[in-house]
């Protein structure tokens, strides 16, 4: 059975992951509105990934005999000044999520909940990747500035991103 404090914290993290999905879907819609279909594709897939993060915790809480309580999801912004502005927001958001995961890891240790601690290690590793991939695009966008042709090339590159394959459950 899962402790109340852990259950509550994991429920909050489910909400944070769902907000991330909402934020990135909103960014996808923003990119659609400025005809950058590749950027929109990247964000749409990112939103799907965030949904899968939420579901990973959702399944874990249930597996431990806990109860998932869904809360309201905050309204995300809908406009950004530029692709760089949006991707800087992605990077800053991911840094915040990393902090949330680190807080959860510390709570799991404090409560001597090693199963939750182990489950969270997947997220610790994922956050390294999430921050790195957002930062890579921020750096590219800084490099190209407002140069239309370069943005177009980057759009074609981001159009290549494929949705994640469904994970096999052991
Ligand atoms: Fe689920 Fe982007 O962290």
Boltz pocket constraint, residues with backbone or C-beta under 6 A from the ligand:
constraints:
  - pocket:
      binder: B
      contacts: [[A, 17], [A, 20], [A, 49], [A, 50], [A, 53], [A, 94], [A, 97], [A, 130]]
      max_distance: 6.0
